[in-house]
Amino acid sequence: MNRVPFCRTPTNYKNPLNGAGGAALAGGILGGVDGGFSKFAPKTGYAKDVMRIGIDGAVGGGISEMNGGSFWQGAVIASSISAARITYNIITETTTGVRAEPSLRTSDGSAGQKDLEHGQVSWGFGSLRNDMGETEALGENPSFLKKCITGERSPVMRALSVILPGGDPMAEMHDPAMTRVNSRMFGGRGGLLFETISKGTIPPAYGITAAGALHEPAALATVMAHREDK
């Protein structure tokens, strides 16, 4: 049922706040919340993150209700997106010292040799150079598999970084985190268990990156507002 009856049209009885109209309005609301929270919220600590998840959930629920949907469904979606974004923030800040933002951008496919032995674990957040794939230590002679398929400079990983939205930002979070795990839990030696952990955490890392990237006001607004009346 349309919950905004004064917005009905005589031709299709659909709420014009759905689709593009709702996304535009919701984007404005979310943009205002984003700016206001950044200005008035505590500057540090996890309390800020918990507050932000709650506020985003409430705003998402309100937008969903405004568009004829369920408040609680909207709140769960919005708070989940917010939690994914904050998880990305915390992991990158903990492992690199930079509280980076998730993104669905792709790289330009360029790559070079990264030297893990000297602590160079990323080209830098937002760089268009490829971070996907296994890294090479300085002077390493990579195997055929690493050189052609799994390595950062391999044609496969360079191509994947160009076509997979969010793949490169995922690697910017995942790889430094796994470098720290290797150093602290395995003494930097790697091994089968470490490789299992490293490869097994790629799918959830991508999920966190992709979901967190929807926190961008315009993207989240589209998710929350794109609904047909029932």
N, C-alpha and C positions, 0 to 999 in steps of 0.2 A: 504494500500500500504506500502511496506517495505521502510522505510526512510533511511536505511543504505545499499544501493545496493551493495557496495563492500563486504558486509558480507554475501551475499546470497550464498547458496550452490546449486549445480546443482540437488540435489535430492529432497529437500523439500522447497526450497526458503524461509526458515524461518531465522529470525535474531537470531544468536547465543547469542546475548546480552539479549534475553528473557530468562525467567526461571532462572536456576541455575547460568548461566554465568552472566546475568544481575544483579542478586542478589549479587554475589560476588563483581562485580565492584562497584555497588551502595553502598554496605556495606563499601567498602574502602573509597569511597567519603564521605559518611555520618560520618564515624568514624573520618576522618580528619577534617571535619567541626565541629564535636562535640568537639574535642580536642582544635581546634583553637579558637572556640567561648569561651570556658571555660577560656582560657588563656588571651584573649584580651578584652572581653566584660566588661562592668561595673560590679562591684561586687555586687551591691545592687540596689534596686528600680525596679519599674514596667517597666521602659524603657528597661531594660535588657530583660524582658519577652516578650515585644512587638517586640523588635528586633529579638529575637530568633524565634518567630512565623513567621515573615517575611522571615528570612533567610531559615528556614526549608521549607517554601512554595516554595521559589525560587529553592532550591535544588531539592525538590520533583518534581516540574514541569520540571526541566531539565532532571531528570532521566526518567520521563515519556516520554518526547519528544525523548530522546535518544533511548528508547525502542519502538518507533513507535506510542506512544499514544499522547494524548492531553496535552499540557503544562499546561493549566488552570485546567484541571481535576486533574492532578497530584499535582498541587499547592494547590488546595482545600483540597485534601486528606491529604497531608503532613502537611499543616498548621492546619487542624482540629485535627490531632493526636498530634501535638505540643501544641495546645491550651488545649487539654485534660490533657496532662502531666503537664503543668504549673498550670492548675486549681487544680490538685491533690497536686502539690508542695505548692501552696499558702494556701490551706485549712489545710494541715497538719502543715505547719509552723505557721499559725495563731492560731490553737487550741492546739498544743502540743509543739511548739517551735522547732520542727525538720522539716526541709524541705526534706521530704521523697520522694522517687521515686515510681511510680506505678509499679506493677509487676503482672505477671500471675502465680506466684508460688502458691502452696497449702501448707497446714499445715500438721503436722504429726498426727493430731487428738487429741493430749494431751490437757488437759484443767485443770484449777484450779479455785479457788474462787477469783474473783476480788472484791475489796472493793471500791465501788464508793464513799462511805462516807468519805474516806480518800484520795481521788484523784487518786487512781490507776486505770487508764482507759485503759491501754494497757500493754501487755507483752513487748512491744518494737518493733519497726519496724524491720521486717526481722525475728522475732522469729517464730519458727515452732509451737508454742502453738496456739491453736485455739482462735481467737478473734470474731468469728461469734456467734450471738445469744444474748439473753438478759442477762445482767450481774446480779450478786447477791450481795447484800450488805452483809457486814460481819455479820454472825450470822443469816441471813435470812433463814426462812423455806419456800422454794419455793413451789408453787402450783404444782399439777400433770402435768398441761400443760407445765409449765416452766421447770419442772424437766425432763420430757420425750421428749418434742418436741422443744420448743422455747428457752430454756435456753442455755447459752454458754456451760454448761457441759452436756447437753442432748445428747443422742445417735444420734439423727437426725442432730443436728448442728455440732457435731464432725465429723460425716460421710460426711456431706456436705462440710466441710472445707477441706477434703481430696480429694474429687472428683471434686470440682468446681474451675477451674483455676481463680485466681484473687479474689476469695471470701474472703480470709483472709486479703489481702492488702486492699480490699474495706472496710472491717470492721474497719481496723486500721485508715482509714480516716473518715468514717461515724460516728462511735460510739463516739469518742471524740468531734466531731462537734455537735452531738446531745446532748451530756452532757452539752456543753456550751450553746446551745439553751435552754435547760431545765432550766439551772441555771439563765440565763439572762432574759428570757422571761416568765418563769413560776415559778420562785422562787424555782426551784428544786422539785416542787410538782408533775410534770408530768400531768396526766389527759388525757382525750379522745382526745382533740385537739393536744396535744403534741404527743401522740401515733400515731395519723393520720399523722402528719408531719414526724415523725421518720420512720414509715413504708413506707410512700409514697415516701420518698427520697432514698430508697434503690436501686430501678432500675436505676435512673440516676447516683447514686454514682457508681454502678457497671459499667455502660456504660463509665463513666469518667475513671475509673481504667483500664478497658480492652482496651479502645482506647489509653489512655496515655501510657500503657505498650508497645504498638507497636512502641514507639519512640526509643526503643533500636535499634541501627543501623542495626543489622542483620534482625530483625523482620520487620522494616520499609522498608528495601531494598527488602525483599521478597514480601511485599505488592505492592511496586511500580514497581517491575521488572517482576512479574508473570503475563504475558500477552501474548496471542497468536497473531501473526500477522493476520491481516484481509486483 
